[in-house]
Amino acid sequence: MHRLRQPRFAALIVSVLICGTAPAQKYTLAGTYIDAGYFNSGQLIPAGQTTAVGPVVEVECSGAASSCTVQADHFIQVGHGNTAQNQATIGFLLDGSLVEDNQIAGSTPSDGTYTILAASERQTGVSPGTHTVQILLYSVADTFVFNYNTNFRVYIESAAAGPRLRDPHEERDATSVISPR
């Protein structure tokens, strides 16, 4: 009978935890903007095309802030599909430019029913002033949006808000933190 050497496994877990986590930061909420709508017959999202859902919304980053974070929590009801594995990606535009945090949120059911896709994304370092935001949806095959609700929140960034978030891609030497015996 062989015993597994647990110290290496423990070092691996600690290594993953060190490289993959960042401390939470406290932010001050400057404003919440709710964009919600209903499409009785569904809004077509054509296959392979990024399509706007809802109107352009103006948000404000207070002039008292050095910069802001714009967060978007999306909830989009899609359905009436007939294609298997029809993945959909949710994103948003900030001042007409795509925020790079867009996410694959799920797949439209292929049996004609409905589901809710959800995603949360953010853009940091937004300059003070008035900005525009708009929801986007991309689908591999045709799908329809019936209901949507996005909560856009603007937070004031501050140097005193907390420790710097670690870049998850930044290299770290986990062996200097813990070494297996």
C-alpha positions in Angstrom: 0.0 0.0 0.0 1.4 3.4 -1.0 0.7 6.6 0.9 0.3 9.7 -1.1 2.7 12.4 -0.2 0.4 15.2 1.0 2.9 18.1 1.4 3.3 18.5 -2.4 -0.5 18.5 -2.8 -0.8 21.1 0.0 1.9 23.3 -1.6 0.0 23.1 -4.9 -3.2 24.3 -3.2 -1.4 27.1 -1.5 0.3 28.1 -4.8 -3.1 28.2 -6.6 -4.7 30.2 -3.8 -1.8 32.7 -3.7 -1.8 33.2 -7.5 -5.6 33.3 -8.0 -6.9 35.6 -5.3 -6.9 39.3 -4.7 -8.0 41.2 -1.6 -11.5 42.8 -1.7 -11.6 46.6 -2.0 -14.1 49.0 -0.5 -15.6 51.5 -2.9 -18.0 54.4 -2.5 -21.2 54.1 -4.6 -21.7 57.3 -6.6 -24.8 56.2 -8.5 -26.9 53.3 -9.8 -28.6 53.2 -13.2 -31.1 50.5 -14.0 -31.7 49.6 -17.7 -34.6 47.2 -18.0 -36.9 46.3 -20.8 -39.3 43.7 -22.3 -39.7 42.7 -25.9 -43.1 41.1 -26.4 -42.2 39.1 -29.5 -38.5 39.0 -28.7 -35.6 41.0 -30.0 -33.7 38.9 -32.6 -30.0 38.5 -31.9 -28.7 37.3 -35.3 -26.2 34.5 -35.5 -22.6 35.7 -35.1 -23.5 39.4 -34.7 -22.9 41.5 -31.6 -26.2 43.3 -31.0 -27.2 46.1 -28.7 -29.9 45.3 -26.2 -31.7 48.4 -24.9 -30.9 52.1 -25.2 -27.7 54.0 -24.6 -27.6 55.0 -20.9 -25.7 58.0 -19.5 -23.8 57.5 -16.2 -21.9 60.1 -14.2 -18.5 59.8 -12.6 -18.4 62.6 -10.0 -16.0 65.4 -10.7 -14.8 65.0 -7.1 -13.4 61.6 -8.0 -9.9 61.0 -9.4 -11.5 58.1 -11.3 -14.4 55.6 -11.1 -15.2 52.0 -11.7 -18.3 51.2 -13.8 -19.8 47.8 -12.9 -22.6 46.1 -14.9 -24.7 43.3 -13.5 -26.7 41.8 -16.4 -29.7 39.5 -16.4 -31.0 38.7 -19.9 -33.8 36.2 -20.7 -33.2 34.5 -24.0 -35.0 31.7 -25.7 -37.1 30.4 -28.6 -34.0 28.6 -30.0 -33.6 25.4 -31.8 -29.8 25.1 -32.0 -27.8 22.9 -29.5 -24.8 24.5 -27.8 -25.8 28.0 -28.8 -23.5 30.0 -26.5 -24.1 33.6 -25.8 -21.7 36.3 -24.6 -22.8 39.4 -22.6 -20.8 42.6 -22.7 -21.2 46.3 -22.7 -19.9 49.4 -24.4 -18.4 52.3 -22.4 -18.3 55.5 -24.5 -18.8 53.4 -27.6 -15.9 51.0 -26.9 -16.2 47.4 -25.9 -15.3 46.7 -22.3 -12.8 43.8 -22.4 -14.5 41.9 -19.5 -17.3 40.4 -21.7 -18.2 36.8 -20.6 -19.7 33.7 -22.1 -22.9 33.6 -19.9 -24.4 30.3 -21.1 -26.4 28.8 -23.9 -29.9 29.3 -25.3 -32.0 26.2 -24.8 -32.5 24.2 -28.1 -36.0 23.1 -27.2 -37.7 26.5 -27.6 -37.8 27.3 -23.9 -36.2 30.2 -22.1 -33.3 30.8 -19.7 -31.8 33.7 -17.9 -28.2 34.5 -18.7 -26.3 36.5 -16.1 -22.9 38.2 -16.0 -21.1 40.8 -13.9 -18.3 42.9 -15.3 -16.5 46.1 -14.7 -14.2 48.8 -16.0 -11.8 50.6 -13.7 -10.0 53.9 -14.2 -12.9 55.7 -15.8 -12.3 59.5 -15.9 -14.6 62.0 -14.2 -17.5 63.2 -16.3 -20.6 61.9 -18.1 -20.2 58.6 -19.9 -22.4 56.3 -22.0 -23.0 52.6 -21.5 -25.0 50.0 -23.5 -25.6 46.3 -23.2 -24.4 43.9 -25.9 -25.2 40.3 -26.6 -23.5 37.9 -29.0 -24.9 34.5 -29.9 -23.4 31.7 -32.0 -26.8 31.0 -33.6 -30.0 33.0 -33.8 -31.7 33.7 -30.4 -34.2 36.1 -29.0 -34.1 38.4 -26.0 -37.5 38.8 -24.2 -36.6 40.5 -20.9 -33.4 42.2 -19.7 -32.3 44.1 -16.6 -28.8 45.6 -16.1 -27.8 47.5 -13.1 -25.0 49.9 -13.9 -23.2 51.1 -10.8 -20.6 53.8 -10.7 -18.1 53.7 -7.8 -15.6 56.3 -6.8 -12.0 55.0 -6.8 -9.7 56.1 -4.1 -6.1 55.4 -3.1 -7.4 54.9 0.4 -10.0 52.3 -0.8 -7.7 49.4 0.1 -4.8 47.4 -1.0 -3.9 47.2 -4.7 -5.6 44.4 -6.6 -3.1 41.8 -7.8 -2.9 41.1 -11.5 -3.8 37.4 -11.8 -1.3 37.1 -14.7 1.6 38.6 -12.6 4.3 36.0 -12.0 4.9 34.9 -8.4 7.3 32.4 -6.9 5.1 30.2 -4.8 8.1 28.2 -3.6 9.3 31.2 -1.6 6.0 31.1 0.3 5.8 27.4 1.1 8.1 24.6 0.2 7.2 20.9 0.3 9.2 18.7 2.6 
